[in-house]
Amino acid sequence: MSYLDAHLLTILLLLPVAGLAIVAAIPAGNDGLVKKAAAGISGAVLLLSIRLWFRFDAGSSELQFVERVPWLPDSGINYIVGVDGLSLPMVLLTGLVFFTGVITMWELTSRVKEYFAFTMALVAGVIGVFIAQDLFFFFLFYELAVLPMYLLIGIWGSTRKEYAAMKLTLYLLAGSALLFPALIGLAHYSGLDTFDMTRLADVTGDWGGKSVLLFVLIWLGFGVLAGLFPFHTWSPVGHVAAPTAVSMLHAGVLMKLGAYGILRVGYTILPEAVVQVAPYMAVLAVCNILYGAFVALGQTDLKYVIGYSSVSHMGVVMLGLATMTSAGISGAVFQMFAHGVMTALFFSTVGFIYDRSHSKTIADFGGLGSQMPRAVSIFIIAGLCGAGVPGLASFWAELLVFMAALKTYPVMGVAIIVGLVLTAIYVLRVFSMAFFGPVNDKWDGLRAADLQGWQILPRAILVAVLLFFGFFPRVLLDVIDGTTTHMLQVF
Amino acid sequence: MADLMLFLPETICLLGALMLFAAQVVGVRYRVVWVLAMLAGALALAASVWTWPLSGEPFYPGIYHVGFFSQFVKTIIAGGFVFVAAISSRPQTVREEAWAELPMFLLLATTGMMMLASAMELVTLYISMELAAYPVYVAVALHRNHDFRGESAVKYMLQGMVASAVTLYGMTFIFGLSGSTYGTDIFLQLDALAGQPLFWLAAVLVLAGFLFKLAAFPFHFWAPDTYQTAPHEVVTFVATASKVAAIAVLCRIAALVAPAGLDAPLLTTVLMWMSVGAMTLGNLAALRQGDLKRLLGYSAVAHAGYVLIGIQTLSATGLTAALFYAIGYAAMSALCFLVVVEVGRDDDLVPIESLAGLHQRAPLLAATLLIGLFGLIGLPPTVGFIGKWFLFSAAIEQGQFVLVLVAAINSAVALYYYLLVIRQAYLVEPVRAAPLHTGMVTLLVAGATTGLVVAMGIVPGWFWTKSVEAVAALM
């Protein structure tokens, strides 16, 4: 293995850190250079994550690209990174959303340097969580990802930005407060005094009689970031207030950190507790799906519709996890990836429309479809993906989850079908009211401002990814299944 | 001669204080005094590091112990003094005619704090404690505003004296029970003493004086008022070096009684509830503060609570975590106070709003504040995160799961008021548009301290190993 491949994960992690240093070192007033540096770094992250994908051996359920460096061995802390079928799609997703997000923000003019510096810090944290295999580093990166959010939303946001930023940060740190004792408790009650997640996963003790308590803390703690009902209220508010690329990153990638945390820490280390708690998880997940969809139905603000649709779609992820079946969990991971790409596409387009029209009111748009055909088409692709139309990635994810759920929880299956119908309704409602209604003359001026040239690039990448995995789901599923089927053996 | 070598850092501090006194009598310019103070501090710092490998008991056996723990702590305290001296290039809130006296008093207090770290005998401990306290009482009273002088100095001094009287009272019990004031003698009789509740009551009373310095609940009443109304530079000293000295003594006493302490849970129970009280009260009270220094005062109360988590475990891991956190905390709050000093240079009071638009007026200071506050919140990549991780780990080792949950929820509550400060610095547009110019020396120490806070947060190995060694030298 070449040096690059042997240290691929650490290089991936250090790229945004280096980016932070580079951006900080560029003298003030040199915004163009800052953007180019950010594009370079994010492009490199994307390319390396694609390389990682191709070098990954889908046939193996073992961790790959593992690197170990003793950090504080006496305290059981080691720097361990590695990827398996659960984390690999997430790393690729991060690369995709990071790069497209940077390009989306090319028009930013205020405090450019600080914006990209904070974004780099955020992405470093996100990548770190997805590759860390030591609980200490896992939590360190998790916490690192939380705070730049406050500044990114508070400084560059819109619509009640300070309220949204404060609410979001407080919620997420409240979740961390539950995780702190739980994660340290895992090391202690395992009797191993190590934070090495692979070793903890092999423990089959009774965790000092605390396994259910630990799992519930982990579920709720990470659940806050995953938008778990009833702790989801920060999410629509935060996503609406955040600037375009931050909404993309947050709804697209950060919410996945929460679901990934439940899966990676809770499921692999405490499977015996999952069995006891899963029915409750399923109930809350169904609440997520139905509640999110219902509320999305009644929104007048375009961004809020997407915000609540994320709550609903994350419910699908958590329902998949709650089924405790290979198909359900694979579907959940697939949905994390598909929803991440889809929602990034949503926000990049809504943000584009908002930046030009300064309006997000659905009824106000009327027939925007004839005035901004390109932007609207892209929104429609994302919308169809959200509604689970075949040919787009989400279809397979939702199909897998719903089939698994109907088997495990037949009664709740009915609710899920209602959820599917509701999703279709709120998506079509937006289409008809905002894009295909009577043309509003107010927006005639936008005809010339439609997506053009390089502005199409980030959206085109995301659309292509959705289509690709819509037609070739096995490419992604093969990677995921290798790990989930192995995981299931412990249930 | 060997004795003198062991006593070198303290000697340098004392001579430095005398030199500053002479300089002030002669009437040299403040600029010169400032440079001399930094030099003396740097020398003391170097001497402390130089004495790391030494150990022994200078002058009289059993009274004063020099070992890695004491010298390590002295290094941190000397570092704290250097920091405070470096940012005192223009201590505007101090009466102009008293500028030259400020570094002298602080250096004298530093001597006392260094002696605290070595004192092994009750009377020596008490004398060192007073030597560390009195110069600060005076320094607090040097404020240029007459009303402030009264408020902060009287509160700090009266409560400080009450606390030290309580400590003395506790010492008399211990002497009565054990017939000795020597730490080693008391340690040898520990088995017999541990059975007597009065001994544990006395131990709590002895700790009172140091818990006061640490601003731990219920000895915290002075902190918000004194923080708010004392000269900025003096508060910086109180918030950094003074805290480290207090934690060092708490560690020493905890290590002394640890073998018997876990069988007689009175002490641990009292300390645990003090910790819970300090965290909860400090954080809740800080939520409603509009004055930055006052807010940091309540935050200090809360952090005293976090440190006590480590100390009340009476375990080597817990004390190591407390010592490690003490270094980190001193550095983090030093960063915040550095910004207070710069922003509030011309003002007696520093409301949070005075930070408005700092990102525009002084980007480097804003970044310094951001790192300092990240640390106080307990977020990576700063020492605040890993420090809490160590403290919490030590408590969970003792099975105190609920205590850790309470502490973690407390950190989440605290986030709110720290974010209000960050909000002013980063989100709000400036009220005073003029850029803020910061001196080279200040920027230099800001950079070094930021480096320390981040380095301890990311590669804690060296600092942690040293803390482990220090506590091992203690147990």
Chai-1 contact restraints between the chains, C-beta under 6 A:
chainA,res_idxA,chainB,res_idxB,connection_type,confidence,min_distance_angstrom,max_distance_angstrom,comment,restraint_id
A,L140,B,P380,contact,1.0,0.0,6.0,A-B,restraint_1
A,E143,B,L379,contact,1.0,0.0,6.0,A-B,restraint_2
A,E143,B,P380,contact,1.0,0.0,6.0,A-B,restraint_3
A,L144,B,P380,contact,1.0,0.0,6.0,A-B,restraint_4
A,L147,B,L379,contact,1.0,0.0,6.0,A-B,restraint_5
A,L151,B,Y426,contact,1.0,0.0,6.0,A-B,restraint_6
A,G154,B,L427,contact,1.0,0.0,6.0,A-B,restraint_7
A,I155,B,L427,contact,1.0,0.0,6.0,A-B,restraint_8
A,L173,B,A412,contact,1.0,0.0,6.0,A-B,restraint_9
A,L173,B,L415,contact,1.0,0.0,6.0,A-B,restraint_10
A,A174,B,A412,contact,1.0,0.0,6.0,A-B,restraint_11
A,A177,B,A408,contact,1.0,0.0,6.0,A-B,restraint_12
A,A177,B,I409,contact,1.0,0.0,6.0,A-B,restraint_13
A,A177,B,A412,contact,1.0,0.0,6.0,A-B,restraint_14
A,F180,B,F392,contact,1.0,0.0,6.0,A-B,restraint_15
A,F180,B,A408,contact,1.0,0.0,6.0,A-B,restraint_16
A,P181,B,F401,contact,1.0,0.0,6.0,A-B,restraint_17
A,P181,B,V404,contact,1.0,0.0,6.0,A-B,restraint_18
A,P181,B,L405,contact,1.0,0.0,6.0,A-B,restraint_19
A,P181,B,A408,contact,1.0,0.0,6.0,A-B,restraint_20
A,I184,B,F392,contact,1.0,0.0,6.0,A-B,restraint_21
A,I184,B,S393,contact,1.0,0.0,6.0,A-B,restraint_22
A,I184,B,I396,contact,1.0,0.0,6.0,A-B,restraint_23
A,G185,B,I396,contact,1.0,0.0,6.0,A-B,restraint_24
A,H188,B,I396,contact,1.0,0.0,6.0,A-B,restraint_25
